[in-house]
Amino acid sequence: MTKTSEELKKILKDENNMVEDILNTFNKCNELWFHKLWIIKYGLKDNLIDMKDLLNELEYCKRSFYKDDRNYHCWNYRSYIISCIHIIHKKLNNMNKENKENKEKEKNLDETNKTHQTHQTHQTIQSNQSNQSNGCFNFDVYETNYKLSKMLIENNFSNFSAWFLKYSLKKSIIDTNNELNLIKNAIFTDPFDQSLWEFYKWFLFQNGNDKEEILFILLNNNTIYLFFPNLINLNISKCICYDNNNKEIKGSWDKHIIKINNSNNINDSNNKESFVFSFTFDKNYLLLGNIPYIKFVLYYYKYNIYVPHQIHYEQNILKDIYRLYNNSSKENNKYEHSIIYQIDITKISKCQLFNILLDNNQYNRKGIYQFSNNIDDNNDQNKIYYNFYKYINSSNILLNISTNMDLHLLNLELEQINELLLLENDCKFALYTKFEILKRIEHFEEALKVLDYLKQVDFLRLEYYKDQETEILIKKRIHDYYETSEKGNNNEMLDLTHMNIKSIIYPLMIEAFFIPKIDLSNNSISEGYNGKGTLNFLYNLRELCLNNNKLKNFIYNQLILDS
C-alpha cells in the first residue's frame, strides 16, 4: 500500500527521534550519525524535508555541542547540513527561474490552458513559498558560524574546533579589536594552549590572504613581468590586458619555466605553474605616451580556498542530491579565481636599468615605507636601489600580514606579548609569535635573540630554528647591503658566506633582485633545490660565487633582462 507524503514525513521524524535518543548515550557512534544523515538525504530526495527541518538539525547540533563541544562526528554532520541548506537554496533559485518562465508562457496561452498550467504549478509554488518563509533565503552561514563559535568559546575557550570555525568568517562581520581582545583574554588565562596561539597567529598574519596577490611588477622594453610570492597556475589562455578605454590590448603571454631537480625533462616546459609570468605587447603601446594606465584581468587555479557557501560535490556524499536538484553535476571553473590589477603607467620608475612599478596605493597602511615616484637616472644611484629594495620588501611584508592588520597594530601586539613573557618567560608559543612579529617589523637583532632562547626552551625543534635563523641573517645582510652601500657603487658584492645556507627557495632573498654580485661560498647548497631557487629569478645577477658548497651539477635557469 502506497503511503501518503504526510505518513512518510511522520515515519522519518520518528526514525530521526529514535536515532537522537540513542545518540544521547552513544554520541560518538559513527553509524548513528551516518544513519541520521541518510534520513535527511532520503527526505530531501522525495521532498519530505524542508528548510525548517534543516534549521532544526542545526539546533540539534548546537545542543549536542553543549554536551561535548569536541565531538567531531557532530561537527562533520553539521557541515553536511550546511551543505544541504545550500543545495535547497540552489533548488529554490532554479524553481524561481522556472516559475518566471512559466508566467511568461502563460501570457501567450488562451484562458483555458492558462488555468490548467496554473493548477499544475500551484503545488510547486506553495513548496517554494514554504521554504522561503522558513528562512532559506535569509540564512547566513557566516552569521550562523560566528554566533556558534562565540557561544562555544565563551563556554570553553580551549576548543580548537570553535576557533577553526572562525577561520571562514567574512571580514565584514569581524571586529578586529573584539577578536584580538577575545583571543588575548583566552591566551592570558592559559598561555600554554596551542590552539589559541594558532588562531592568534592566523589572525595576525594570514587572515584575508587566501587569494593570490602580485609581489611586484617590472617593465623591460615592451614586456611586463608579474612576480608572484607563491607558485601559481595562471590560466594564460583567459588572461586579458585592457587599456584606459577598456579595450583589449593584444600581446603574448609567457612564463619563467621551473626546472625540477636539474631535470632536462621536456615536461618541464609543459608545467603550467611558475612564480613569474610575462606579457609582451604586440605594439610598443607604453612608449606612445597616450595610455595613462593598463588593466590586467588574470585567472588562476587554486584548490585550497575554503568558502562555506561554495561547495564542490564531485566526491561528496551529497552529490546525488546535488545532481537531482541542479540537473547537472558539473561545476564550471570551480577552482578558478581572478585578480584584477590596474597599473598606473606614471608610477613606473624612470630608471634606465629598472622600470619597476612604485605604487603607494597598493601599500597605504600605517607604518609602511613611503616611496618616491620621481626616480630617474639623475637621482642618487644608491637612493634609487634603496627605494626599489624597500618597495619589494614592503610588498613582501604586507603579503605576510593579515589584511586587517598593519605595522602599528603589530607593534601594539608585541608589547602585550612582552607583558605575558614577563609572567611566563618559557612559553614557546609566545616566544615564536614574538619572533614572527619581529621578523615582519625588521627588528633583526632582537629576533635572533628570541631564536637563541627558543633553541633552549624548545630544543626538539632545534633544526627548524636554525633554518629560521639563517633566513633572518640573509634578510639582515641584504638590508645592511642597501643601507651601507657607497654612493653610486654598483660593483659591491653581497656577502652571504659561511651562513650554513642549505637552500634558497623563492621568494626568500628576492629583495636582492637589484644586486649584481652575490657570494654564496662555503655554505651547504645542493643542486636539488635549483628549480625553485631564488637565484633563478634574480634577473640583474651578473656574478655568482658558489665555491665550497654541496653542488654536483648546477643548472642555472636565469633570465637576463636587456639593459
C-alpha positions as CSV (number, residue, x, y, z in Angstrom):
1,M,0.0,0.0,0.0
2,T,1.4,3.4,-1.0
3,K,1.8,5.8,1.8
4,T,1.0,9.5,1.6
5,S,3.6,12.2,2.0
6,E,2.4,13.1,5.5
7,E,2.7,9.4,6.6
8,L,6.2,9.3,5.2
9,K,7.2,12.5,7.0
10,K,5.9,11.0,10.3
11,I,8.0,7.9,9.7
12,L,11.1,9.9,9.0
13,K,10.5,12.1,12.0
14,D,10.0,9.1,14.3
15,E,13.2,7.5,12.9
16,N,15.1,10.7,13.5
17,N,13.9,11.0,17.1
18,M,14.9,7.4,17.7
19,V,18.4,8.0,16.5
20,E,18.7,11.1,18.6
21,D,17.6,9.2,21.7
22,I,20.3,6.6,21.1
23,L,22.9,9.4,20.5
24,N,22.2,10.7,24.0
25,T,24.0,7.6,25.2
26,F,26.4,6.8,22.3
27,N,27.1,10.3,20.9
28,K,30.3,9.2,19.1
29,C,28.9,6.3,17.2
30,N,29.7,7.0,13.6
31,E,27.0,4.6,12.3
32,L,24.3,6.6,14.1
33,W,25.4,9.9,12.7
34,F,25.6,8.4,9.2
35,H,22.1,7.0,9.6
36,K,20.8,10.4,10.7
37,L,22.3,11.9,7.6
38,W,20.7,9.2,5.5
39,I,17.3,10.2,6.9
40,I,17.9,13.8,5.8
41,K,19.1,12.7,2.3
42,Y,16.0,10.4,1.9
43,G,13.7,13.2,2.9
44,L,15.3,15.7,0.5
45,K,15.1,13.3,-2.4
46,D,11.4,12.9,-2.0
47,N,10.6,16.5,-0.9
48,L,9.7,15.3,2.6
49,I,12.1,17.7,4.4
50,D,12.1,21.5,4.1
51,M,14.2,24.3,5.3
52,K,12.6,24.3,8.8
53,D,13.7,20.7,9.3
54,L,17.3,21.5,8.4
55,L,17.4,24.5,10.7
56,N,16.2,22.2,13.4
57,E,19.1,19.9,12.7
58,L,21.5,22.8,13.2
59,E,19.8,23.5,16.5
60,Y,20.3,19.8,17.5
61,C,24.0,20.1,16.7
62,K,24.2,23.2,18.8
63,R,22.6,21.3,21.8
64,S,25.0,18.4,21.2
65,F,28.0,20.7,21.5
66,Y,26.8,21.8,25.0
67,K,27.3,18.1,26.0
68,D,30.5,17.5,24.0
69,D,32.0,20.5,22.1
70,R,34.8,18.4,20.6
71,N,32.6,15.7,19.1
72,Y,34.0,15.6,15.6
73,H,31.1,13.3,14.4
74,C,28.7,16.2,15.2
75,W,31.0,18.8,13.6
76,N,31.1,16.6,10.4
77,Y,27.3,16.1,10.4
78,R,26.8,19.9,10.9
79,S,28.9,20.6,7.8
80,Y,26.7,18.3,5.7
81,I,23.5,20.0,7.0
82,I,25.0,23.4,5.9
83,S,25.6,21.8,2.5
84,C,22.0,20.6,2.3
85,I,20.8,24.1,3.1
86,H,22.8,25.5,0.2
87,I,21.5,22.7,-2.1
88,I,17.9,23.7,-1.2
89,H,18.8,27.3,-1.9
90,K,20.1,26.3,-5.3
91,K,16.9,24.3,-5.9
92,L,14.7,27.3,-5.0
93,N,16.6,29.6,-7.3
94,N,16.0,27.1,-10.1
95,M,12.3,26.9,-9.2
96,N,12.0,30.7,-9.2
97,K,13.5,30.8,-12.7
98,E,11.1,28.1,-13.9
99,N,8.1,30.0,-12.3
100,K,9.1,33.2,-14.1
101,E,9.4,31.3,-17.4
102,N,6.0,29.7,-16.8
103,K,4.5,33.1,-16.2
104,E,5.9,34.3,-19.5
105,K,4.5,31.3,-21.3
106,E,1.1,31.8,-19.7
107,K,0.8,35.2,-21.2
108,N,0.7,33.6,-24.7
109,L,-1.8,30.9,-23.7
110,D,-5.6,31.1,-24.0
111,E,-7.6,31.3,-20.8
112,T,-8.3,27.6,-20.6
113,N,-4.7,26.5,-21.0
114,K,-3.6,29.2,-18.6
115,T,-5.9,27.9,-15.9
116,H,-4.6,24.3,-16.4
117,Q,-1.0,25.5,-16.3
118,T,-1.6,27.4,-13.1
119,H,-3.1,24.4,-11.4
120,Q,-0.1,22.3,-12.4
121,T,2.5,24.6,-10.9
122,H,0.4,25.6,-7.8
123,Q,1.9,22.8,-5.6
124,T,5.5,23.7,-6.6
125,I,5.0,27.4,-5.8
126,Q,3.5,26.5,-2.4
127,S,6.6,24.4,-1.6
128,N,8.8,27.3,-2.8
129,Q,6.9,29.8,-0.6
130,S,7.1,27.4,2.4
131,N,10.9,27.2,2.2
132,Q,11.2,31.0,1.8
133,S,9.0,31.6,4.8
134,N,11.1,29.2,6.8
135,G,14.2,31.3,6.2
136,C,16.1,29.7,3.3
137,F,16.9,32.9,1.6
138,N,17.6,34.6,4.9
139,F,20.1,32.0,6.1
140,D,23.6,33.4,6.5
141,V,26.2,30.7,7.1
142,Y,28.8,33.3,8.2
143,E,26.5,34.8,10.8
144,T,25.5,31.3,12.0
145,N,29.1,30.2,12.3
146,Y,30.0,33.4,14.1
147,K,27.3,33.0,16.7
148,L,28.1,29.3,17.3
149,S,31.8,29.9,17.6
150,K,31.2,32.8,20.0
151,M,28.9,30.7,22.2
152,L,31.3,27.7,22.3
153,I,34.4,29.8,23.0
154,E,32.7,31.7,25.8
155,N,31.7,28.3,27.2
156,N,35.2,26.8,26.8
157,F,37.9,28.8,25.1
158,S,40.1,25.7,24.8
159,N,38.1,24.4,21.8
160,F,40.1,24.2,18.6
161,S,37.0,23.3,16.5
162,A,35.3,26.5,17.6
163,W,38.4,28.6,16.8
164,F,38.7,26.8,13.5
165,L,35.1,27.8,12.6
166,K,36.3,31.5,12.9
167,Y,38.8,30.9,10.1
168,S,36.0,31.0,7.5
169,L,34.2,34.2,8.7
170,K,33.7,37.2,6.5
171,K,35.8,40.2,7.2
172,S,32.7,42.4,7.3
173,I,31.3,40.7,10.4
174,I,34.6,40.7,12.3
175,D,35.5,43.5,14.7
176,T,39.3,43.4,14.9
177,N,39.6,44.9,18.4
178,N,36.9,42.5,19.7
179,E,38.6,39.5,18.2
180,L,42.0,40.5,19.5
181,N,40.6,41.1,23.0
182,L,38.8,37.7,22.9
183,I,41.9,35.7,21.9
184,K,44.2,37.5,24.2
185,N,41.9,37.1,27.2
186,A,42.0,33.3,26.5
187,I,45.8,33.3,26.0
188,F,46.4,35.1,29.3
189,T,44.2,32.6,31.0
190,D,46.1,29.6,29.6
191,P,49.2,30.7,27.7
192,F,50.2,27.0,27.0
193,D,47.1,26.1,25.0
194,Q,48.4,25.7,21.4
195,S,45.0,26.1,19.7
196,L,44.7,29.6,21.0
197,W,48.1,30.6,19.6
198,E,47.4,29.0,16.2
199,F,44.3,31.2,15.8
200,Y,46.2,34.2,17.1
201,K,49.0,33.8,14.5
202,W,46.4,33.2,11.8
203,F,44.6,36.4,12.7
204,L,47.8,38.4,12.7
205,F,49.5,37.0,9.7
206,Q,47.1,35.1,7.4
207,N,43.5,36.3,7.7
208,G,42.3,37.6,4.4
209,N,45.3,36.4,2.4
210,D,43.8,33.3,0.9
211,K,43.7,34.8,-2.6
212,E,46.8,35.2,-4.7
213,E,48.4,38.7,-4.9
214,I,51.2,40.2,-7.0
215,L,54.6,40.7,-5.3
216,F,55.9,43.4,-7.7
217,I,55.7,44.4,-11.4
218,L,58.6,45.1,-13.7
219,L,58.7,46.7,-17.2
220,N,61.5,45.8,-19.5
221,N,61.4,47.1,-23.1
222,N,58.0,46.0,-24.3
223,T,57.3,43.4,-21.7
224,I,55.5,43.5,-18.3
225,Y,56.8,40.9,-15.8
226,L,54.5,39.9,-13.0
227,F,56.2,38.4,-9.9
228,F,54.0,36.4,-7.5
229,P,55.1,35.4,-4.0
230,N,53.8,31.8,-4.5
231,L,53.9,29.2,-7.2
232,I,50.8,29.9,-9.3
233,N,48.9,28.2,-12.0
234,L,47.9,31.0,-14.3
235,N,45.3,30.3,-17.0
236,I,47.0,32.5,-19.6
237,S,44.5,31.5,-22.3
238,K,41.9,33.6,-20.5
239,C,44.1,36.4,-19.1
240,I,43.4,39.8,-20.8
241,C,45.1,43.2,-20.8
242,Y,43.0,46.3,-21.3
243,D,43.8,50.0,-21.9
244,N,42.2,53.0,-20.2
245,N,39.2,52.8,-22.6
246,N,38.6,49.2,-21.6
247,K,39.7,48.0,-25.0
248,E,41.8,44.8,-25.2
249,I,45.5,45.2,-25.8
250,K,46.9,42.4,-27.9
251,G,50.0,40.6,-26.8
252,S,51.6,37.3,-25.9
253,W,51.9,35.5,-22.6
254,D,54.9,33.6,-21.3
255,K,56.3,32.3,-18.1
256,H,59.6,31.5,-16.4
257,I,59.9,27.7,-16.8
258,I,60.5,25.9,-13.5
259,K,63.1,23.2,-13.8
260,I,62.7,20.3,-11.3
261,N,65.8,19.0,-9.7
262,N,68.1,20.0,-12.6
263,S,66.0,17.8,-14.9
264,N,66.2,18.3,-18.7
265,N,62.8,16.7,-19.0
266,I,60.7,18.1,-21.8
267,N,57.7,18.0,-19.4
268,D,59.3,21.0,-17.5
269,S,58.1,23.3,-20.3
270,N,54.6,21.9,-20.0
271,N,54.4,22.8,-16.3
272,K,51.8,25.5,-16.1
273,E,53.0,26.8,-12.7
274,S,55.5,29.5,-12.2
275,F,56.5,32.4,-10.0
276,V,56.9,34.8,-12.8
277,F,54.7,35.4,-15.9
278,S,55.3,38.0,-18.6
279,F,53.1,39.8,-21.1
280,T,54.7,41.2,-24.3
281,F,52.8,43.8,-26.2
282,D,52.3,43.3,-30.0
283,K,53.0,47.0,-30.4
284,N,55.0,49.3,-28.2
285,Y,51.9,50.8,-26.6
286,L,53.6,52.1,-23.5
287,L,56.2,54.2,-25.3
288,L,53.5,56.1,-27.2
289,G,52.7,58.1,-24.1
290,N,48.9,58.1,-24.6
291,I,47.9,55.3,-22.3
292,P,47.7,56.5,-18.7
293,Y,47.1,53.0,-17.3
294,I,46.5,49.4,-18.2
295,K,44.5,46.8,-16.5
296,F,45.2,43.0,-16.3
297,V,42.4,40.5,-15.6
298,L,44.2,37.4,-14.5
299,Y,42.7,33.9,-14.0
300,Y,44.4,31.3,-11.9
301,Y,43.6,28.0,-10.2
302,K,43.8,27.4,-6.5
303,Y,42.5,24.4,-4.7
304,N,42.7,25.1,-1.0
305,I,40.4,28.1,-0.6
306,Y,37.6,27.3,1.8
307,V,34.4,29.2,1.2
308,P,31.4,27.9,3.2
309,H,28.8,28.8,0.6
310,Q,30.8,27.4,-2.3
311,I,30.8,23.6,-2.0
312,H,32.2,21.1,-4.5
313,Y,30.2,17.9,-4.6
314,E,32.1,15.5,-7.0
315,Q,33.4,13.3,-4.2
316,N,30.9,14.5,-1.6
317,I,28.4,12.1,0.0
318,L,25.6,14.6,-1.1
319,K,26.5,14.6,-4.8
320,D,23.3,12.6,-5.7
321,I,21.2,15.2,-4.0
322,Y,23.0,18.0,-5.8
323,R,22.6,16.4,-9.2
324,L,18.9,15.8,-8.5
325,Y,18.2,19.5,-7.7
326,N,20.6,21.1,-10.2
327,N,20.2,18.8,-13.2
328,S,24.0,18.6,-13.6
329,S,27.0,17.5,-11.6
330,K,29.3,19.8,-13.5
331,E,30.5,22.9,-11.8
332,N,32.4,25.0,-14.2
333,N,35.7,26.7,-13.1
334,K,35.1,25.7,-9.5
335,Y,38.8,26.2,-8.6
336,E,39.3,29.2,-10.9
337,H,39.8,32.6,-9.3
338,S,40.7,36.0,-10.7
339,I,42.8,39.1,-10.0
340,I,42.1,42.5,-11.4
341,Y,45.2,44.5,-11.4
342,Q,45.4,48.1,-12.6
343,I,48.8,49.7,-13.4
344,D,49.3,53.4,-13.4
345,I,51.9,53.9,-16.1
346,T,53.0,57.2,-14.5
347,K,54.1,55.4,-11.4
348,I,56.6,53.1,-13.2
349,S,60.0,54.4,-12.3
350,K,62.1,56.1,-15.0
351,C,65.4,54.5,-14.0
352,Q,67.2,53.3,-17.2
353,L,68.1,49.9,-15.8
354,F,64.9,49.0,-14.0
355,N,61.3,50.2,-14.7
356,I,59.6,49.0,-11.6
357,L,56.1,49.9,-10.5
358,L,56.2,52.1,-7.4
359,D,52.5,52.4,-6.4
360,N,51.9,53.8,-2.9
361,N,48.2,53.0,-3.3
362,Q,49.0,49.3,-3.0
363,Y,50.7,49.8,0.3
364,N,48.9,52.6,2.1
365,R,48.6,51.0,5.6
366,K,50.1,52.9,8.5
367,G,53.8,52.2,9.1
368,I,54.8,51.3,5.5
369,Y,57.7,52.9,3.9
370,Q,56.7,55.8,1.5
371,F,58.3,55.8,-2.0
372,S,59.3,58.5,-4.4
373,N,57.6,58.2,-7.7
374,N,60.1,60.6,-9.4
375,I,63.1,58.4,-9.6
376,D,65.3,58.8,-12.6
377,D,69.0,58.4,-13.5
378,N,69.9,61.8,-12.1
379,N,69.0,60.8,-8.6
380,D,71.4,59.3,-6.1
381,Q,72.0,55.8,-7.5
382,N,72.1,54.3,-4.1
383,K,68.8,56.0,-3.2
384,I,67.3,54.6,-6.4
385,Y,68.1,51.0,-5.5
386,Y,67.2,51.6,-1.9
387,N,63.7,52.7,-2.9
388,F,63.4,49.6,-5.2
389,Y,64.5,47.3,-2.4
390,K,62.1,48.9,0.1
391,Y,59.2,48.6,-2.3
392,I,59.7,44.9,-2.8
393,N,60.5,44.3,0.9
394,S,57.4,46.2,2.0
395,S,55.3,44.3,-0.5
396,N,56.7,41.0,0.9
397,I,55.9,42.1,4.4
398,L,52.3,43.2,3.6
399,L,51.6,39.9,1.9
400,N,52.6,38.1,5.1
401,I,50.4,40.0,7.5
402,S,46.6,39.9,7.7
403,T,44.5,42.4,5.7
404,N,43.0,43.7,8.9
405,M,46.5,44.4,10.4
406,D,49.2,47.0,9.9
407,L,52.7,47.5,11.4
408,H,51.4,49.9,14.1
409,L,49.0,47.2,15.4
410,L,51.7,44.6,15.2
411,N,53.8,46.7,17.5
412,L,51.0,47.0,20.0
413,E,50.6,43.2,20.0
414,L,54.3,42.9,20.5
415,E,54.0,45.0,23.7
416,Q,51.3,42.7,25.1
417,I,53.3,39.5,24.3
418,N,56.2,41.0,26.1
419,E,53.9,41.5,29.2
420,L,52.9,37.9,29.0
421,L,56.5,36.8,28.8
422,L,57.3,38.6,32.0
423,L,54.9,36.1,33.7
424,E,55.7,33.0,31.5
425,N,59.1,33.6,30.1
426,D,59.4,29.9,28.9
427,C,56.2,29.9,26.9
428,K,57.4,28.7,23.4
429,F,54.2,29.7,21.7
430,A,54.5,33.3,22.9
431,L,58.2,33.4,22.0
432,Y,57.6,32.1,18.5
433,T,54.8,34.6,17.9
434,K,57.1,37.3,19.1
435,F,59.7,36.2,16.7
436,E,57.2,36.2,13.8
437,I,56.2,39.8,14.6
438,L,59.9,40.9,15.0
439,K,60.7,39.4,11.6
440,R,57.9,41.4,9.9
441,I,58.8,44.7,11.5
442,E,62.5,44.0,10.7
443,H,63.9,44.0,14.2
444,F,66.5,41.5,13.2
445,E,68.9,41.6,16.2
446,E,66.0,41.1,18.7
447,A,64.6,38.3,16.5
448,L,67.9,36.5,16.6
449,K,68.0,36.7,20.4
450,V,64.5,35.2,20.6
451,L,65.6,32.3,18.3
452,D,68.6,31.7,20.6
453,Y,66.3,31.4,23.6
454,L,63.8,29.2,21.6
455,K,66.6,26.7,20.9
456,Q,66.9,26.2,24.7
457,V,63.2,26.2,25.5
458,D,62.1,24.0,22.6
459,F,65.2,22.0,21.8
460,L,63.2,19.3,19.9
461,R,62.8,21.8,17.1
462,L,66.4,22.9,17.1
463,E,67.0,22.4,13.4
464,Y,63.9,24.3,12.4
465,Y,65.0,27.3,14.5
466,K,68.4,27.1,12.8
467,D,66.7,27.4,9.4
468,Q,64.8,30.4,10.7
469,E,68.0,31.9,11.9
470,T,69.6,31.5,8.5
471,E,66.6,33.2,6.9
472,I,66.8,36.2,9.3
473,L,70.6,36.5,8.7
474,I,70.0,36.6,4.9
475,K,67.4,39.3,5.3
476,K,69.7,41.3,7.6
477,R,72.6,41.0,5.2
478,I,70.5,42.3,2.3
479,H,69.1,45.1,4.4
480,D,72.6,46.2,5.5
481,Y,73.8,46.0,1.9
482,Y,71.3,48.6,0.7
483,E,71.8,50.7,3.9
484,T,75.6,50.9,3.8
485,S,76.5,50.6,0.1
486,E,78.6,53.5,-1.1
487,K,77.0,56.1,-3.4
488,G,76.9,55.0,-7.0
489,N,78.9,51.8,-6.3
490,N,77.1,49.1,-8.2
491,N,80.0,46.6,-8.0
492,E,79.9,45.7,-4.3
493,M,79.3,42.0,-3.6
494,L,76.6,40.8,-1.3
495,D,78.5,38.6,1.2
496,L,76.4,35.5,2.2
497,T,79.4,33.2,3.0
498,H,79.7,30.8,6.0
499,M,76.0,31.0,6.9
500,N,75.1,27.3,6.7
501,I,72.6,28.0,3.9
502,K,71.1,24.8,2.7
503,S,68.6,26.1,0.2
504,I,67.2,29.4,-1.0
505,I,63.6,28.7,-2.1
506,Y,61.7,31.6,-3.7
507,P,60.7,34.2,-2.5
508,L,63.5,34.1,0.2
509,M,66.2,36.6,-0.9
510,I,64.1,38.1,-3.7
511,E,64.9,41.5,-2.1
512,A,68.4,41.0,-3.6
513,F,66.8,41.5,-7.0
514,F,68.9,44.6,-7.8
515,I,72.2,43.3,-6.6
516,P,74.6,42.3,-9.4
517,K,77.1,40.3,-7.4
518,I,76.4,37.7,-4.7
519,D,78.9,35.4,-2.9
520,L,77.4,32.2,-1.5
521,S,80.6,30.4,-0.9
522,N,81.2,28.0,2.0
523,N,77.5,27.0,2.5
524,S,75.6,23.7,2.1
525,I,73.6,24.4,-1.1
526,S,72.8,21.3,-3.2
527,E,71.5,21.0,-6.7
528,G,68.2,19.5,-5.6
529,Y,66.8,23.0,-4.9
530,N,67.7,24.8,-8.1
531,G,64.3,24.5,-9.8
532,K,62.5,26.8,-7.3
533,G,65.7,28.6,-6.1
534,T,65.5,32.3,-5.9
535,L,68.8,32.6,-7.8
536,N,66.9,31.8,-11.0
537,F,64.7,34.8,-10.5
538,L,67.3,37.5,-9.8
539,Y,67.4,38.9,-13.3
540,N,70.0,41.5,-12.5
541,L,72.5,39.0,-11.2
542,R,75.7,39.1,-13.2
543,E,78.3,37.4,-10.9
544,L,77.6,34.5,-8.6
545,C,80.2,32.7,-6.4
546,L,79.3,29.2,-5.2
547,N,82.6,27.7,-4.1
548,N,82.7,25.0,-1.4
549,N,79.0,24.0,-1.5
550,K,77.4,20.6,-2.0
551,L,76.8,21.1,-5.7
552,K,77.5,18.3,-8.1
553,N,75.7,19.6,-11.2
554,F,74.4,23.1,-11.1
555,I,72.0,24.2,-13.8
556,Y,71.2,27.9,-13.8
557,N,67.9,28.8,-15.4
558,Q,68.1,32.6,-15.1
559,L,66.5,35.1,-17.5
560,I,68.7,38.2,-18.1
561,L,67.0,41.5,-18.7
562,D,68.1,43.7,-21.5
563,S,69.9,46.8,-20.2
